[in-house]
């Protein structure tokens, strides 16, 4: 006996831009990205107000290190998988 997995017709006929789950994910992702941007702007503003520009630079550098480590190597991994950015 072979079992076939099929999705209900209402799920497969619905485009992604009308799917509630996709729209909720997109809203959450957008809110997260806006929050990250506001955080970095507020951090830089507070660092400049509290200290010298050099100290503000150190604060911003220190805050960027985790973000750089988390996202910095992904393009290199993708370029190895796909061959190049041009899709060769």
C-alpha positions in Angstrom: 0.0 0.0 0.0 1.4 3.4 -1.0 0.3 6.5 0.8 0.3 9.7 -1.2 0.5 13.1 0.5 -1.8 15.7 -1.0 -2.7 19.2 0.2 -6.3 20.3 0.4 -7.5 22.2 -2.7 -8.0 25.4 -0.8 -4.4 25.5 0.3 -2.8 24.9 -3.1 -5.1 27.3 -5.0 -4.3 30.3 -2.7 -1.4 32.6 -3.8 1.2 33.3 -1.2 0.4 37.0 -0.9 -3.1 36.0 0.3 -2.1 33.4 2.8 -2.6 34.5 6.3 0.4 32.6 7.6 2.7 34.3 5.1 1.2 37.7 5.9 1.7 37.2 9.6 5.3 36.1 9.1 5.9 39.1 6.8 4.5 41.5 9.4 6.6 39.9 12.2 9.7 40.0 10.1 9.1 43.6 9.1 8.6 44.6 12.8 11.7 42.8 13.7 13.8 44.6 11.1 12.4 48.0 12.0 13.1 47.3 15.7 16.7 46.3 14.9 17.2 49.6 12.9 15.6 51.7 15.7 17.9 50.0 18.2 21.0 50.8 16.3 19.9 54.4 15.7 19.0 54.9 19.4 22.3 53.2 20.5 24.4 55.5 18.3 22.5 58.6 19.4 22.9 57.7 23.1 26.6 56.9 22.6 27.3 60.3 20.9 25.3 62.2 23.6 27.1 60.4 26.4 30.7 60.5 25.2 33.1 61.5 22.5 32.7 60.5 18.9 35.6 58.0 19.3 33.8 56.3 22.2 30.6 56.3 20.1 32.6 54.5 17.4 33.8 51.9 19.9 30.3 51.3 21.1 28.9 50.9 17.6 31.8 48.6 16.7 31.2 46.4 19.7 27.5 46.3 19.0 28.1 45.3 15.3 30.4 42.3 16.1 27.6 39.8 16.9 25.6 40.9 13.9 28.7 40.6 11.6 29.5 37.1 13.0 26.0 35.9 12.6 25.5 37.2 9.0 29.0 37.8 7.7 29.8 34.4 6.3 26.6 33.5 4.6 27.3 35.0 1.2 30.5 33.0 1.0 28.7 29.8 1.8 26.1 30.6 -0.9 28.6 31.4 -3.5 30.3 28.0 -2.9 27.0 26.2 -3.2 25.7 28.0 -6.3 29.0 28.6 -8.1 28.6 32.4 -8.5 26.1 35.2 -8.0 25.5 35.2 -11.8 23.9 31.7 -11.5 26.6 29.9 -13.6 
